[in-house]
Amino acid sequence: MAKKRELDELRKLSDEELAKELNEAYRQLFTLRLQLSTRQQNNTAEPKKVRRRIARIRTLQRERQLVAYYQAVAAATEGA
């Protein structure tokens, strides 16, 4: 259920906030990779969690992009 809550929280964010979250997740992934390579981090499952968070954010961005596109197409066909 934690994934569903996280997804609901992400859906509430604006496009700009979602972009910030994506940037932050990429930075976190970079830091984790660096820590794993220098053996400062022992939790090898953490990068997978961050990659999945990135995938969720990108999926939401794509959903919003498609909704905007289809709304524009629908508006254009109504006016024609």
Secondary structure, DSSP 8 states (H G I E B T S, - for coil): -HHHHHHHHHHTS-HHHHHHHHHHHHHHHHHHHHHHHTT----TTHHHHHHHHHHHHHHHHHHHHHHHHHHHHHHHHHH-
